[in-house]
């Protein structure tokens, strides 16, 4: 395929978290990027605050977890008061016990950070690490896709209302431009789904000058009449800057007002006031808050923004074609219940960008229009997003009573919230050492059922059955629910690759560090977004020559595409296998047995190992650049078969 050395490789339309993460992934893979947004100022507002544990793992692979962790905070409980407040102690709900982390899952709890601050952190990483900046006031209005490039037309706001039009060519276009995506519309994708009109809420961002810090959320009222929720921003960043501040100096607050009359309430404020720019709209809002809470002591400052939210549940039939692809809200919109939306968009980006990078670097043969690797982005993500839409829509109905049967059915639904929680939790059984929490400890005054199952942490998302996943275990892996999470389910092709620690470095390679001072590393310190990682489980000493043949087969993959790690079992003194390739191969000993236990558990002897060192022959587990297992094979021919899946 033809590439241009002069033009920028990828245009990213949209500078939300999905667009920003896509830019970071592509730049780390050596591609050049231009990222634009039609807004003339960076967006404000809390929105999408939950970063799920699986996303935290992906951020670790990308090298930005420390930045995100420093700017975010842990879970917040909800304190429900009488409305108006009569002095009774609050009912504390959603008060989860702290879960003890596991070796294979080092992060079990989400982190909270408002999207405004999340984006600021990602922009700071782009600028610091790559000198890349978001172009404000630049709108993609149309594009034409050619065989070797995309011709894009922009309108740029210069000063005030002055605008200019220009065109530019790019090798690729990624549309991360939201629910009203220009990229999606011009691709001709269907965007089918439903809107649930019974549910809606007024979302407000405002400064509370005498707040209570950021450790909990306050709520008043009843969802079937009128309900108020006040949530402090959980962030260590100020609204205007991307430099750390003390969390309790942050006065920003998100309010949610809901109930059957919320549309009428918005009308009384005047639809034209919903941009938060008028004193009348702010004063009307403050009056409602004071009345619902009965708390006149709240002193509010400036209004940041205000608008209506209504559930809109839709997804596309395809995630792109040729040189144009979409991700995040451009491809799927859904209820925020469960905190899956932003995280699903981030996982879109991880799935897309390693494939696009490989194809761009010329490692994929054939015409770009019939490129199998790129089209697996649609095949793998559509299945996951469908499952996510079902889960979040059910949570919406259980949380807010959004049922066609109306208020009576909604109240019955809320009354059954505890049994609903149990049903959802059983959908994905957490590991035995993790206690699945019933989030409702006491009856909820508000009538809202805060129902959350363990699968929402997104560990169980898998690509089993994908055309580019090779699993040569016998019997074949069952193709599961894409959100499946089971304590008894062994790792198979397409699954999340778990963490393992205590890997003693025997023969070094430049792609890992041993910063613990004991010459040890972990799998999560080896996994990277720019390459696959082949874990060659060596087995017994009798199989070392076969291990060498596997290593030789793996070194035939295109340069830079495959990291090779030989993993010796914890028994005895291992014999080094690839000393002549120490610059290309990392050899470690699984001193604590975590790697063998996680990756080889439950595999039948007739196909692959039963467990740990019981297997005499070697096994190769190839982990993709997005942290999912791409292949489990046992010989050099299997290594070649996986190569053919990616590059034939």
C-alpha positions as CSV (number, residue, x, y, z in Angstrom):
1,X,0.0,0.0,0.0
2,X,1.1,3.6,-0.7
3,X,2.0,5.8,2.2
4,X,2.9,9.5,2.3
5,X,5.9,10.7,4.2
6,X,4.7,14.3,4.0
7,X,1.1,14.1,5.2
8,X,0.0,13.5,8.8
9,X,-0.9,9.8,9.2
10,X,-4.1,10.0,11.2
11,X,-6.8,12.7,11.6
12,X,-8.8,12.3,14.8
13,X,-12.1,14.2,14.9
14,X,-13.1,14.7,18.5
15,X,-11.1,15.5,21.6
16,X,-13.0,13.7,24.3
17,X,-11.3,10.8,26.2
18,X,-11.7,8.4,23.3
19,X,-10.1,10.7,20.8
20,X,-7.3,11.7,23.2
21,X,-6.5,8.0,24.1
22,X,-6.5,7.1,20.4
23,X,-4.0,9.9,19.8
24,X,-1.7,8.6,22.6
25,X,-1.9,5.0,21.3
26,X,-1.1,6.0,17.7
27,X,1.7,8.4,18.7
28,X,3.3,5.7,20.9
29,X,3.2,3.4,17.8
30,X,5.1,5.9,15.8
31,X,2.3,7.4,13.7
32,X,1.7,11.1,13.3
33,X,-1.6,12.5,14.5
34,X,-3.7,15.6,14.2
35,X,-6.6,15.9,16.7
36,X,-9.3,18.5,16.3
37,X,-12.5,19.6,17.9
38,X,-15.2,22.0,16.7
39,X,-15.6,23.5,20.2
40,X,-13.7,26.8,20.6
41,X,-13.1,26.1,24.3
42,X,-12.5,22.9,26.2
43,X,-15.7,21.4,27.6
44,X,-16.7,21.8,31.2
45,X,-18.8,19.5,33.3
46,X,-18.4,16.3,35.4
47,X,-20.0,13.6,33.2
48,X,-18.7,10.0,32.9
49,X,-16.7,10.0,36.1
50,X,-16.2,6.3,36.6
51,X,-13.0,4.7,35.3
52,X,-13.4,0.9,35.6
53,X,-10.6,-1.4,36.8
54,X,-10.0,-2.9,33.4
55,X,-9.5,0.6,31.9
56,X,-7.0,1.3,34.7
57,X,-5.1,-1.7,33.5
58,X,-5.1,-0.5,29.9
59,X,-3.9,2.9,31.1
60,X,-1.0,1.1,32.9
61,X,0.0,-0.5,29.6
62,X,-0.2,2.9,27.9
63,X,2.0,4.5,30.6
64,X,-0.4,7.0,32.0
65,X,-1.9,5.3,35.0
66,X,0.1,7.3,37.5
67,X,-1.2,10.5,36.0
68,X,-4.8,9.4,36.1
69,X,-4.5,7.9,39.6
70,X,-3.0,11.1,41.0
71,X,-5.9,13.2,39.6
72,X,-8.8,10.9,40.6
73,X,-10.4,9.5,43.8
74,X,-12.0,6.4,45.2
75,X,-15.7,5.4,45.5
76,X,-18.2,7.8,47.1
77,X,-21.0,6.7,49.3
78,X,-24.5,8.3,49.1
79,X,-26.1,9.9,52.2
80,X,-29.9,10.1,51.7
81,X,-31.7,12.7,53.8
82,X,-35.4,13.4,54.4
83,X,-36.8,16.0,52.1
84,X,-36.9,18.7,53.4
85,X,-34.1,17.8,55.8
86,X,-35.6,17.4,59.3
87,X,-32.4,16.5,61.1
88,X,-32.8,12.8,61.0
89,X,-29.5,10.9,60.4
90,X,-29.0,10.0,56.7
91,X,-29.4,6.6,55.3
92,X,-26.1,5.6,53.8
93,X,-26.3,3.5,50.7
94,X,-23.9,2.3,48.0
95,X,-21.5,1.8,50.9
96,X,-19.3,-1.0,49.4
97,X,-16.7,-2.7,51.6
98,X,-13.2,-2.3,50.4
99,X,-12.3,-5.3,48.2
100,X,-8.9,-6.9,48.7
101,X,-6.9,-6.8,45.5
102,X,-5.7,-10.1,43.9
103,X,-2.4,-10.8,42.2
104,X,-4.1,-11.4,38.8
105,X,-6.4,-8.3,39.3
106,X,-4.4,-5.6,41.0
107,X,-7.2,-3.0,40.7
108,X,-10.6,-4.0,41.8
109,X,-12.3,-0.7,42.4
110,X,-13.1,2.1,39.9
111,X,-11.6,5.5,40.2
112,X,-13.7,8.7,40.0
113,X,-12.7,11.8,38.1
114,X,-14.9,14.2,36.1
115,X,-14.6,14.1,32.4
116,X,-13.4,17.8,32.4
117,X,-10.4,16.8,34.5
118,X,-9.9,13.4,32.8
119,X,-9.5,15.1,29.5
120,X,-7.1,17.7,31.0
121,X,-4.8,14.9,32.2
122,X,-4.9,13.2,28.8
123,X,-4.1,16.5,27.0
124,X,-1.2,17.1,29.4
125,X,0.2,13.7,28.6
126,X,-0.1,14.3,24.9
127,X,1.8,17.6,25.2
128,X,4.4,16.4,27.6
129,X,5.3,13.1,25.9
130,X,4.7,14.0,22.2
131,X,4.3,17.8,21.9
132,X,0.8,17.2,20.4
133,X,-2.0,19.7,21.1
134,X,-5.7,19.7,20.4
135,X,-6.8,22.1,17.7
136,X,-9.8,24.1,19.0
137,X,-12.4,25.6,16.8
138,X,-11.7,23.2,13.9
139,X,-14.7,21.3,12.5
140,X,-14.6,18.4,10.1
141,X,-17.5,19.1,7.7
142,X,-16.9,16.5,5.0
143,X,-14.4,14.0,3.7
144,X,-13.8,11.8,0.6
145,X,-12.2,8.4,1.0
146,X,-9.7,7.4,-1.7
147,X,-7.8,4.2,-2.1
148,X,-4.6,5.6,-0.5
149,X,-5.8,8.5,1.5
150,X,-8.7,10.5,3.0
151,X,-9.4,14.0,1.7
152,X,-10.9,16.1,4.6
153,X,-12.5,19.5,4.5
154,X,-12.5,21.7,7.6
155,X,-14.0,24.9,8.8
156,X,-11.9,26.8,11.3
157,X,-13.0,29.6,13.6
158,X,-10.2,32.2,13.4
159,X,-11.4,35.1,15.5
160,X,-14.9,35.7,16.7
161,X,-17.3,34.7,13.9
162,X,-14.6,34.7,11.2
163,X,-14.2,31.3,9.6
164,X,-11.9,29.8,7.0
165,X,-12.3,26.6,4.9
166,X,-9.4,24.4,4.0
167,X,-8.6,20.8,3.0
168,X,-5.9,18.3,3.9
169,X,-5.0,14.7,3.2
170,X,-4.5,11.9,5.7
171,X,-3.7,8.2,5.6
172,X,-6.6,7.5,8.0
173,X,-9.6,9.2,9.7
174,X,-10.9,8.2,13.2
175,X,-14.3,9.6,14.1
176,X,-14.5,10.1,17.9
177,X,-16.9,13.0,17.4
178,X,-19.8,12.0,19.6
179,X,-23.4,11.0,19.1
180,X,-23.9,13.4,16.3
181,X,-20.8,12.2,14.5
182,X,-20.2,13.7,11.0
183,X,-17.9,10.8,10.3
184,X,-20.5,8.2,11.1
185,X,-23.2,9.9,9.1
186,X,-21.0,10.2,6.0
187,X,-20.0,6.5,6.3
188,X,-23.7,5.6,6.0
189,X,-23.8,3.5,9.2
190,X,-27.2,2.7,10.6
191,X,-27.6,4.0,14.2
192,X,-30.6,2.1,15.4
193,X,-32.0,1.9,19.0
194,X,-34.5,3.6,21.2
195,X,-35.1,6.7,23.4
196,X,-36.7,6.1,26.8
197,X,-38.9,9.2,27.3
198,X,-40.1,8.3,30.8
199,X,-36.7,9.0,32.2
200,X,-34.8,12.3,32.2
201,X,-32.9,14.5,34.5
202,X,-31.5,18.0,34.8
203,X,-27.7,18.0,35.1
204,X,-26.1,21.0,36.6
205,X,-22.4,21.9,37.3
206,X,-22.1,24.7,39.8
207,X,-19.7,26.0,42.5
208,X,-20.7,25.3,46.1
209,X,-18.7,27.7,48.2
210,X,-19.3,26.0,51.6
211,X,-19.1,22.4,50.5
212,X,-18.2,19.3,52.6
213,X,-15.2,18.0,50.7
214,X,-15.4,15.2,48.2
215,X,-15.9,12.1,50.4
216,X,-19.6,11.5,49.8
217,X,-22.7,12.4,47.8
218,X,-25.9,13.9,49.3
219,X,-29.4,13.1,48.2
220,X,-33.0,14.3,49.0
221,X,-36.4,13.4,47.8
222,X,-38.0,10.6,45.9
223,X,-37.5,9.5,42.3
224,X,-41.3,9.2,41.8
225,X,-41.9,12.8,42.9
226,X,-38.8,14.9,42.8
227,X,-35.2,13.9,43.6
228,X,-32.0,15.9,44.1
229,X,-28.5,14.5,44.2
230,X,-25.4,16.6,44.9
231,X,-22.0,15.1,44.0
232,X,-18.7,16.9,44.7
233,X,-16.2,16.6,41.9
234,X,-13.8,13.8,42.9
235,X,-10.6,15.3,41.5
236,X,-7.3,16.7,42.4
237,X,-7.5,19.2,39.5
238,X,-9.0,22.7,39.3
239,X,-11.5,23.5,36.6
240,X,-9.3,25.7,34.5
241,X,-5.9,24.2,34.9
242,X,-4.3,20.8,34.5
243,X,-2.0,21.2,37.5
244,X,-2.7,19.4,40.8
245,X,-4.5,21.2,43.6
246,X,-5.7,20.1,47.0
247,X,-9.0,18.2,46.5
248,X,-10.9,20.0,49.2
249,X,-10.1,23.4,47.6
250,X,-12.2,22.3,44.6
251,X,-15.7,23.9,44.9
252,X,-17.2,22.3,41.8
253,X,-20.4,20.3,42.3
254,X,-22.6,18.3,40.1
255,X,-26.4,18.4,40.7
256,X,-28.9,16.0,39.3
257,X,-32.6,16.8,39.6
258,X,-35.0,14.1,38.5
259,X,-38.7,13.1,38.8
260,X,-41.9,13.0,36.7
261,X,-42.0,16.8,36.4
262,X,-38.4,17.4,35.5
263,X,-39.3,18.6,31.9
264,X,-41.7,21.1,33.3
265,X,-39.1,22.2,35.8
266,X,-36.7,22.9,33.0
267,X,-39.3,24.8,31.2
268,X,-39.9,27.1,34.2
269,X,-36.3,28.0,34.1
270,X,-36.6,28.7,30.4
271,X,-34.9,26.5,27.8
272,X,-32.8,29.4,26.7
273,X,-31.3,29.5,30.3
274,X,-30.0,25.9,30.1
275,X,-26.6,27.1,28.9
276,X,-25.9,28.4,32.3
277,X,-25.2,31.9,31.2
278,X,-28.0,33.8,32.8
279,X,-28.6,34.9,36.3
280,X,-32.3,34.0,36.1
281,X,-31.5,30.4,35.4
282,X,-29.0,30.1,38.2
283,X,-31.4,31.7,40.7
284,X,-34.3,29.5,39.7
285,X,-32.0,26.5,40.2
286,X,-30.8,27.6,43.6
287,X,-34.4,28.1,44.8
288,X,-35.3,24.5,43.8
289,X,-32.3,23.1,45.6
290,X,-33.1,25.0,48.8
291,X,-36.7,23.9,48.7
292,X,-35.9,20.2,48.1
293,X,-33.1,19.9,50.6
294,X,-34.5,22.3,53.2
295,X,-31.0,23.5,53.5
296,X,-30.6,27.3,53.2
297,X,-27.0,27.2,54.4
298,X,-25.7,26.1,51.0
299,X,-24.0,29.0,49.4
300,X,-23.7,28.6,45.6
301,X,-21.2,30.4,43.4
302,X,-21.1,30.7,39.6
303,X,-23.1,28.3,37.4
304,X,-20.7,26.3,35.1
305,X,-23.3,24.7,32.9
306,X,-26.8,23.2,32.9
307,X,-28.7,20.9,30.5
308,X,-31.2,18.1,30.1
309,X,-30.2,14.5,29.9
310,X,-32.5,11.8,28.4
311,X,-31.6,8.2,27.7
312,X,-30.7,7.4,24.1
313,X,-29.7,3.9,23.4
314,X,-28.2,3.2,19.9
315,X,-25.4,1.5,18.1
316,X,-24.0,1.2,14.6
317,X,-24.0,-1.8,12.3
318,X,-20.4,-1.3,11.5
319,X,-17.5,0.5,13.0
320,X,-16.0,1.7,9.8
321,X,-14.5,0.7,6.4
322,X,-11.4,1.2,4.4
323,X,-9.5,4.2,5.9
324,X,-12.3,5.6,8.0
325,X,-13.3,4.2,11.5
326,X,-15.4,5.4,14.4
327,X,-15.2,4.8,18.2
328,X,-16.9,5.8,21.4
329,X,-20.2,7.7,21.3
330,X,-19.9,8.0,17.5
331,X,-20.5,4.3,17.4
332,X,-22.7,3.6,20.4
333,X,-24.7,5.7,23.0
334,X,-26.4,4.3,26.1
335,X,-27.4,4.9,29.6
336,X,-24.7,6.0,32.0
337,X,-26.0,3.5,34.6
338,X,-23.2,1.1,35.4
339,X,-20.4,3.4,34.3
340,X,-19.6,1.5,31.1
341,X,-19.9,4.1,28.4
342,X,-16.6,6.1,28.5
343,X,-14.8,2.8,29.4
344,X,-16.3,1.0,26.3
345,X,-15.1,3.9,24.1
346,X,-11.6,3.6,25.6
347,X,-11.6,-0.1,24.8
348,X,-12.8,0.7,21.3
349,X,-9.6,2.8,20.9
350,X,-7.3,0.1,22.2
351,X,-8.9,-2.5,19.9
352,X,-8.7,-0.3,16.9
353,X,-5.3,1.4,17.2
354,X,-3.0,-1.6,17.4
355,X,-4.6,-3.0,14.3
356,X,-4.5,0.3,12.4
357,X,-0.8,0.8,13.4
358,X,0.1,-2.7,12.1
359,X,-1.6,-2.1,8.8
360,X,-0.2,1.4,8.4
361,X,3.3,0.1,8.9
362,X,2.8,-2.3,6.0
363,X,2.7,-5.5,7.9
364,X,-0.6,-6.6,6.4
365,X,-0.6,-7.8,2.8
366,X,-3.4,-7.1,0.3
367,X,-5.7,-4.3,-0.5
368,X,-6.8,-1.9,2.2
369,X,-10.4,-2.3,1.2
370,X,-10.4,-6.0,1.9
371,X,-8.2,-5.9,4.9
372,X,-9.3,-8.6,7.3
373,X,-7.4,-7.3,10.3
374,X,-9.1,-3.9,10.2
375,X,-12.5,-5.4,9.8
376,X,-12.1,-7.5,12.9
377,X,-12.5,-4.3,14.8
378,X,-16.2,-4.3,13.9
379,X,-16.5,-8.1,14.5
380,X,-14.9,-8.0,17.9
381,X,-16.5,-4.8,19.3
382,X,-20.0,-5.2,18.0
383,X,-20.6,-8.3,20.1
384,X,-19.2,-6.6,23.2
385,X,-21.1,-3.4,22.7
386,X,-24.4,-5.2,22.2
387,X,-23.9,-7.0,25.5
388,X,-23.0,-3.7,27.2
389,X,-26.2,-2.0,25.9
390,X,-28.3,-4.8,27.3
391,X,-26.6,-4.6,30.7
392,X,-26.8,-0.8,31.0
393,X,-30.4,-0.6,29.7
394,X,-31.5,-3.2,32.3
395,X,-29.7,-1.2,35.0
396,X,-31.4,2.0,33.8
397,X,-34.8,0.4,34.2
398,X,-33.9,-1.1,37.6
399,X,-32.4,2.2,38.8
400,X,-35.0,4.7,37.7
401,X,-38.0,2.5,37.1
402,X,-37.9,3.3,33.3
403,X,-40.6,0.8,32.3
404,X,-43.5,1.1,29.9
405,X,-45.9,0.2,32.7
406,X,-45.5,3.6,34.3
407,X,-45.2,4.6,37.9
408,X,-46.9,1.6,39.4
409,X,-44.5,-0.8,37.7
410,X,-41.6,1.5,38.5
411,X,-42.4,1.4,42.2
412,X,-42.7,-2.3,42.2
413,X,-39.4,-2.5,40.4
414,X,-37.7,-0.4,43.0
415,X,-39.2,-2.6,45.8
416,X,-37.6,-5.6,44.2
417,X,-34.2,-3.9,43.9
418,X,-32.5,-6.3,46.3
419,X,-33.5,-9.4,44.4
420,X,-32.6,-7.7,41.1
421,X,-29.2,-7.0,42.5
422,X,-28.7,-10.7,43.4
423,X,-29.8,-11.7,39.9
424,X,-27.3,-9.4,38.3
425,X,-24.5,-10.4,40.5
426,X,-25.1,-14.1,39.7
427,X,-24.6,-13.3,36.0
428,X,-20.9,-13.0,36.7
429,X,-19.7,-14.8,39.8
430,X,-16.8,-13.0,41.4
431,X,-13.8,-15.0,42.6
432,X,-14.3,-16.7,45.9
433,X,-11.9,-14.3,47.7
434,X,-13.9,-11.3,46.5
435,X,-17.1,-10.6,48.3
436,X,-19.8,-9.4,45.9
437,X,-21.4,-6.5,47.7
438,X,-25.1,-5.9,47.7
439,X,-25.0,-2.1,47.2
440,X,-28.3,-1.5,49.1
441,X,-27.6,-2.0,52.8
442,X,-30.7,-0.2,54.0
443,X,-34.1,0.8,52.4
444,X,-33.5,3.6,50.0
445,X,-35.4,6.8,50.8
446,X,-35.2,7.9,47.2
447,X,-36.6,4.8,45.6
448,X,-33.5,4.5,43.4
449,X,-31.9,1.1,43.3
450,X,-28.1,1.4,43.0
451,X,-27.5,-2.0,41.5
452,X,-24.1,-3.0,40.4
453,X,-22.7,-6.4,39.5
454,X,-19.0,-7.5,39.5
455,X,-19.0,-7.8,35.7
456,X,-19.2,-4.0,35.4
457,X,-15.5,-3.9,36.4
458,X,-15.1,-5.3,32.8
459,X,-12.5,-8.1,33.6
460,X,-14.7,-10.6,31.8
461,X,-14.9,-8.8,28.4
462,X,-13.6,-11.2,25.8
463,X,-13.1,-11.8,22.1
464,X,-13.7,-15.5,22.0
465,X,-14.7,-16.8,18.6
466,X,-12.9,-13.9,16.8
467,X,-11.5,-14.8,13.4
468,X,-8.0,-13.6,14.6
469,X,-8.0,-15.5,17.8
470,X,-6.3,-18.9,17.8
471,X,-7.0,-21.3,20.6
472,X,-5.6,-24.8,20.1
473,X,-6.6,-26.1,23.4
474,X,-8.7,-29.3,23.2
475,X,-11.6,-29.3,23.8
476,X,-12.3,-25.9,22.1
477,X,-13.1,-22.9,24.3
478,X,-16.8,-22.1,24.8
479,X,-17.8,-18.8,23.2
480,X,-19.2,-17.0,26.2
481,X,-21.2,-14.0,26.9
482,X,-18.8,-11.1,26.1
483,X,-19.1,-9.9,29.7
484,X,-18.7,-13.3,31.3
485,X,-16.8,-13.4,34.6
486,X,-16.4,-16.6,36.5
487,X,-14.0,-17.7,39.2
488,X,-13.8,-21.2,37.7
489,X,-13.2,-20.1,34.0
490,X,-9.6,-20.6,32.9
491,X,-7.9,-18.2,30.6
492,X,-8.6,-19.0,26.9
493,X,-8.0,-17.3,23.6
494,X,-9.7,-13.9,23.5
495,X,-9.8,-13.4,27.2
496,X,-8.2,-10.6,29.3
497,X,-4.6,-11.5,30.0
498,X,-4.2,-11.5,33.9
499,X,-1.3,-10.0,35.9
500,X,1.5,-12.1,37.4
501,X,4.2,-10.9,39.8
502,X,7.4,-12.3,41.2
503,X,9.1,-13.0,37.8
504,X,12.8,-13.2,38.4
505,X,14.8,-11.9,35.5
506,X,17.4,-14.6,34.4
507,X,18.4,-13.2,31.1
508,X,17.7,-9.6,30.4
509,X,16.0,-7.6,27.6
510,X,15.6,-4.0,27.1
511,X,11.8,-4.1,27.1
512,X,11.4,-4.6,30.9
513,X,12.6,-3.0,34.1
514,X,13.5,-4.4,37.5
515,X,12.9,-1.4,39.6
516,X,12.0,-3.4,42.7
517,X,15.7,-3.8,43.4
518,X,15.5,-7.6,43.5
519,X,15.8,-8.3,39.8
520,X,12.1,-9.1,39.4
521,X,9.4,-7.8,37.1
522,X,5.7,-8.4,36.4
523,X,3.6,-9.2,33.3
524,X,1.9,-5.8,33.4
525,X,5.4,-4.2,33.3
526,X,6.1,-6.2,30.1
527,X,2.9,-5.8,28.3
528,X,2.9,-2.8,25.9
529,X,0.5,-1.1,23.5
530,X,3.1,-1.2,20.6
531,X,3.6,-5.0,20.4
532,X,2.3,-8.5,21.1
533,X,4.0,-10.4,24.0
534,X,4.6,-14.1,23.6
535,X,4.8,-16.0,26.9
536,X,6.7,-19.2,26.2
537,X,6.0,-21.5,29.2
538,X,9.0,-23.7,29.1
539,X,7.8,-26.8,30.9
540,X,10.4,-29.5,31.8
541,X,14.1,-29.6,31.0
542,X,13.5,-32.3,28.5
543,X,11.5,-29.9,26.3
544,X,14.2,-27.1,26.0
545,X,15.0,-27.9,22.4
546,X,11.3,-27.5,21.5
547,X,11.4,-24.2,23.4
548,X,14.2,-23.1,21.2
549,X,12.2,-24.0,18.1
550,X,9.3,-21.9,19.3
551,X,11.5,-18.9,20.0
552,X,13.0,-19.2,16.5
553,X,9.5,-19.3,15.0
554,X,8.5,-16.2,17.1
555,X,11.6,-14.2,15.9
556,X,10.3,-14.5,12.4
557,X,7.4,-12.2,13.1
558,X,7.8,-8.7,11.6
559,X,10.4,-6.6,13.5
560,X,9.0,-4.8,16.6
561,X,5.7,-6.7,16.5
562,X,6.5,-9.5,19.0
563,X,8.1,-9.4,22.5
564,X,9.3,-12.8,23.6
565,X,9.4,-13.9,27.2
566,X,10.4,-17.5,28.3
567,X,8.7,-18.3,31.6
568,X,10.4,-21.1,33.6
569,X,8.5,-22.8,36.4
570,X,9.3,-22.1,40.0
571,X,10.9,-25.5,40.6
572,X,14.7,-25.9,40.6
573,X,17.4,-24.0,38.8
574,X,16.2,-23.4,35.2
575,X,18.6,-23.8,32.3
576,X,18.8,-20.8,30.1
577,X,17.4,-21.3,26.6
578,X,18.1,-18.2,24.5
579,X,21.3,-16.7,25.8
580,X,22.4,-15.9,22.2
581,X,19.2,-13.9,21.8
582,X,19.3,-12.0,25.1
583,X,18.7,-8.7,23.3
584,X,15.5,-10.0,21.8
585,X,14.3,-12.5,24.4
586,X,13.6,-12.1,28.1
587,X,13.9,-15.2,30.3
588,X,12.3,-15.2,33.8
589,X,11.5,-17.7,36.5
590,X,8.0,-17.8,37.9
591,X,9.3,-17.8,41.5
592,X,5.8,-17.6,43.1
593,X,3.9,-19.7,40.5
594,X,1.4,-17.0,39.6
595,X,2.0,-17.0,35.9
596,X,1.7,-20.8,35.5
597,X,-1.3,-20.9,37.8
598,X,-3.2,-18.1,35.9
599,X,-2.4,-19.0,32.3
600,X,-2.2,-22.8,32.4
601,X,-4.9,-23.6,34.9
602,X,-7.5,-26.2,33.8
603,X,-6.0,-27.1,30.4
604,X,-6.4,-30.7,29.5
605,X,-3.3,-32.9,29.1
606,X,-4.5,-34.3,25.8
607,X,-4.3,-30.9,24.2
608,X,-2.2,-28.6,26.4
609,X,-1.0,-28.7,30.0
610,X,-3.2,-29.7,32.9
611,X,-1.6,-27.1,35.3
612,X,1.8,-25.8,36.2
613,X,4.8,-28.1,35.8
614,X,2.6,-31.2,35.2
615,X,3.0,-30.4,31.6
616,X,6.2,-31.7,30.1
617,X,6.1,-29.8,26.8
618,X,6.1,-26.0,26.3
619,X,3.1,-23.8,25.6
620,X,2.9,-20.4,24.0
621,X,0.4,-17.8,25.1
622,X,0.5,-14.7,22.8
623,X,-0.9,-11.5,24.4
624,X,-2.1,-8.8,22.0
625,X,-1.2,-5.1,22.3
626,X,-4.7,-4.5,23.8
627,X,-4.1,-6.9,26.7
628,X,-6.2,-9.8,25.3
629,X,-4.9,-13.3,24.6
630,X,-4.6,-13.7,20.9
631,X,-3.4,-17.3,20.8
632,X,-2.6,-20.4,22.8
633,X,-0.5,-22.9,20.8
634,X,1.9,-25.7,21.6
635,X,4.3,-25.9,18.6
636,X,6.1,-23.9,15.9
637,X,3.3,-24.7,13.5
638,X,0.8,-23.1,15.8
639,X,3.0,-20.0,16.0
640,X,3.0,-19.8,12.2
641,X,-0.8,-20.4,12.1
642,X,-1.4,-17.3,14.3
643,X,1.0,-15.3,12.2
644,X,-1.1,-16.2,9.1
645,X,-4.3,-15.0,10.9
646,X,-2.8,-11.6,11.3
647,X,-0.7,-11.2,8.1
648,X,-2.1,-13.4,5.4
